[in-house]
Amino acid sequence: MTGSLQQSRRLIIKMGSALLVDEENGTIHHARLKGLAEDVAALRAGGSEVMIVTSGAIAVGRRYLGLAEGALKLEEKQAAAACGQIRLAHAYQQALAGHDITVAQILLTIDDTEERRRYLNARNTINTLLAAGAVPVINENDTVATAEIRFGDNDRLAARVAAMMSADTLLLLSNIDGLYSADPSRDANAEWIPRVEAITPEIEAMAGAAVSADASGGMATKIAAARIAMAAGCHMVIAKGDLDRPVAALEAGARSTWFVPKATPRAARKQWIAGSLQPRGTLTIDAGAKAALVAGRSLLPAGVSAVEGDFQRGEAVTVKDAAGSLLGRGLSAYSAADARRIKGHKTGEIEAILGYRGRDAIIHRDDLVLEESS
Ligand code: GLU
């Protein structure tokens, strides 16, 4: 897939601050959100699930706190974001309500997309919202994000969400219509690059010097986002958002740059589970469960006969059969302690044993990779 959003089944649109805030008076640019809402409604009518990653909380909030122009300190940014986010979320709610679309606010920090247990929670919540037909409106949780756990820029946040949600396309809307061989505002010979298949040192060089720690946006963060998205099998598009209907314009052939991954999101996720995670334990399963896994189903607690190791919910475990042969790897939906208590039991008994109703499967089939030979 390249060049068309219509084939996208799961799409993330990232809106930059400059698009959302009216420069003249610092208020929310409602007309722009109205146009975006039309685009979102059209994409959904075409069968796409849509999520929005939005910036703008700090830019909107600062005027309500009377914060002077110029650079803000971290705590001032956090205060401004707290004040702006509520207004921003409301503006999306209003704009999308015009199309009978429900929005849901999600605020994330880096930990929520990296730490295994929280990653599964965020992924499940967002999947549940999408299944219920809502549009998640996502921003960084600026209030609690300290220097160490900040994304700092929503380009990378959007790419991490794309990876976490196995999105097939990430559309970065800003005031830049693509990647150029040099900065087009300074160099008349700058050439537009329509398609990128790998982030080479040459591409990095085009993006210019890395932005400083507190700066957000710019081409460097977009290339960093492309690297994350492509590794997750997600296409990324850089296109102009300061238009009435940016997605419609893109579909009509407006200039953009497409970053094209080698794998699909599903294959990339399986590779991540199989290759990058260190297994923390082992589940031994019976013959019935083995047959179910080979048939493409999830691993239920009833089929688990032994649990070894010490792992948290969301961490990787290996799966073995009764003879000790390696069957595969997956992300456990339960900690080792809880897995020991529910092993051999029916899914319907989980709540009575643990005191809470967790997931039906110990390893969901989307979180499982089998060895080639199994
Ligand atoms: N989370 C910040 C905000 O909403 C935006 C960060 C960025 O612009 O990339 O204001």
Residues whose N, C-alpha, C, O or C-beta is under 5 A from the ligand:
A	BS01	LIG	S17 T54 S55 G56 A57 I58 A59 N139 E140 G152 D153 N154 D155 S216 G217
